[in-house]
Amino acid sequence: KVTPETAAFVKEAGSGGVILFKRNLETPRQISELIRGLNDAAEVPLIIGVDQEGGRVARLPLPFAKVPPMALVGALEDGGSFAAKIGEIMGRELAACGFNIDFSPVLDVGTNKFNPVIGDRAFSSVPETVSRLGKAFIGALQSHGVAACGKHFPGHGDTDVDFFRPAKRSPDA
């Protein structure tokens, strides 16, 4: 819920956007009202974002669609049509609530199986597959007026540390 303090902060700070996290999101109605309240408090229409990738990075609660990790999509023979369908579903749900940007998809190339962060979030370890499936997902998501924000920085899929936390490697690695 947008408190008077939050509304004052959004207005006084001249906010241009916000990201909502799982702790902010309860039901479709509550989310829509929250977003409407944030926009009402702002001087300009806000960029309202969420991290909704599917798999283990899913901020929206049930009854929103639960989708598999993108590595499973990348493993399908026709992963492109499935990636597009997921983008379609997410785009429809996010737009219905008032989101206009999704910090997704992960466009890292998953070349390091010991990566503690990317793992099954990447479509594939093959750059061409990541590109093809990412393009399908993005096109479908954006067809609903929800901007895609591909992530992360180039090469993150090949790292084995994140924020100074080493990956857990098997003894025989």
C-alpha positions in Angstrom: 0.0 0.0 0.0 1.3 3.5 -0.7 1.6 5.3 2.6 1.4 9.1 2.8 5.2 9.0 3.5 5.9 6.9 0.4 3.7 9.2 -1.7 5.5 12.3 -0.4 8.9 10.7 -1.1 7.9 9.7 -4.7 6.7 13.2 -5.4 9.5 15.1 -3.6 12.3 13.0 -5.0 11.0 13.4 -8.5 11.0 9.6 -8.9 11.0 8.3 -12.5 10.7 4.6 -11.6 10.5 2.0 -9.0 11.2 -1.7 -8.8 8.9 -3.9 -6.8 10.1 -7.0 -4.9 8.3 -10.1 -3.6 7.8 -8.4 -0.3 5.6 -5.8 -2.0 3.5 -8.2 -4.0 0.5 -10.1 -2.6 -2.4 -10.4 -5.0 -3.2 -9.2 -8.4 -5.7 -6.6 -7.0 -3.2 -5.4 -4.4 -0.4 -5.1 -6.9 -2.6 -3.1 -9.3 -3.7 -0.8 -6.5 -0.1 -0.3 -5.4 1.1 0.6 -8.9 -1.9 2.9 -9.4 -1.1 4.6 -6.1 2.6 5.0 -7.0 1.7 6.6 -10.3 -0.9 8.9 -8.6 1.9 10.1 -6.3 4.4 10.8 -9.1 4.8 13.9 -11.2 5.3 11.8 -14.3 4.2 8.3 -15.3 6.6 6.0 -13.6 8.6 3.1 -14.9 7.4 0.3 -12.8 9.6 -2.8 -12.9 9.9 -6.3 -11.5 12.3 -9.2 -11.7 10.0 -11.9 -13.2 12.2 -14.4 -15.0 10.6 -17.7 -14.2 12.1 -20.6 -12.4 13.7 -19.5 -9.1 13.5 -15.8 -9.9 9.8 -15.2 -9.8 8.5 -12.3 -7.7 4.8 -12.6 -8.5 2.8 -14.9 -6.2 0.1 -17.4 -7.2 -2.3 -17.1 -9.1 0.3 -15.7 -11.5 1.8 -18.3 -13.9 4.7 -20.3 -12.6 7.1 -21.1 -15.4 10.1 -23.3 -15.5 13.7 -22.2 -15.5 14.9 -20.9 -18.9 17.5 -23.7 -19.1 14.6 -26.2 -19.4 13.2 -24.0 -22.2 16.6 -24.0 -24.0 16.8 -27.8 -23.8 13.5 -28.2 -25.8 13.7 -29.0 -29.5 11.3 -26.1 -30.2 12.4 -23.9 -27.4 11.8 -20.7 -29.4 8.0 -21.2 -29.5 7.9 -22.1 -25.9 10.1 -19.0 -25.0 7.6 -16.9 -27.0 4.7 -18.4 -25.1 6.3 -17.7 -21.8 6.9 -14.1 -22.8 3.3 -13.8 -24.0 1.9 -15.0 -20.7 4.3 -12.9 -18.6 3.6 -9.8 -20.7 -0.1 -10.2 -20.4 0.0 -10.7 -16.6 2.5 -7.9 -16.0 0.7 -5.4 -18.2 -2.7 -6.2 -16.5 -1.2 -5.1 -13.2 0.5 -2.0 -14.5 4.1 -3.1 -14.8 5.9 -1.6 -17.8 9.3 -3.2 -17.5 10.5 -6.7 -16.6 14.1 -7.2 -15.7 14.2 -10.3 -17.9 15.3 -12.4 -19.7 18.7 -13.5 -18.6 20.9 -13.3 -21.7 24.0 -14.7 -20.1 25.5 -17.7 -21.9 25.7 -20.4 -19.3 29.1 -21.7 -20.0 30.2 -22.4 -16.4 28.2 -25.1 -14.6 29.7 -24.0 -11.3 28.3 -20.4 -11.6 26.4 -19.9 -8.3 24.0 -17.3 -9.7 23.2 -17.9 -13.3 22.9 -21.7 -13.5 19.4 -22.7 -14.8 18.5 -19.0 -15.4 20.4 -19.1 -18.7 18.7 -20.4 -21.8 21.8 -22.3 -22.9 25.5 -22.6 -23.1 25.3 -22.0 -26.8 25.3 -18.3 -27.8 23.1 -18.8 -30.8 20.4 -20.6 -28.8 20.5 -17.8 -26.1 20.1 -15.2 -28.9 17.2 -17.0 -30.6 15.2 -17.8 -27.5 15.9 -14.4 -26.0 14.6 -12.7 -29.1 11.4 -14.8 -29.1 10.8 -14.1 -25.4 11.5 -10.4 -25.7 9.3 -9.9 -28.8 6.3 -11.6 -27.0 6.8 -9.7 -23.8 7.1 -6.4 -25.5 4.0 -7.0 -27.6 2.0 -6.4 -24.4 3.7 -3.0 -23.7 6.1 -4.4 -21.2 9.7 -3.5 -21.9 12.3 -6.3 -21.6 15.6 -5.6 -19.9 18.0 -8.3 -20.8 20.7 -9.0 -18.3 23.5 -9.3 -17.0 26.9 -7.9 -18.0 28.7 -9.8 -20.7 30.6 -12.8 -19.4 28.6 -13.2 -16.1 27.5 -16.6 -17.2 31.1 -17.8 -17.2 32.1 -16.6 -13.7 32.3 -18.8 -10.7 32.0 -16.1 -8.0 29.4 -13.5 -7.4 29.7 -10.8 -4.8 32.8 -12.5 -3.5 31.0 -15.8 -2.8 32.9 -18.7 -4.3 31.0 -21.4 -6.1 30.9 -24.8 -4.5 33.0 -27.1 -6.6 33.1 -30.8 -6.5 36.4 -32.3 -5.2 37.1 -33.8 -8.6 36.6 -30.6 -10.6 
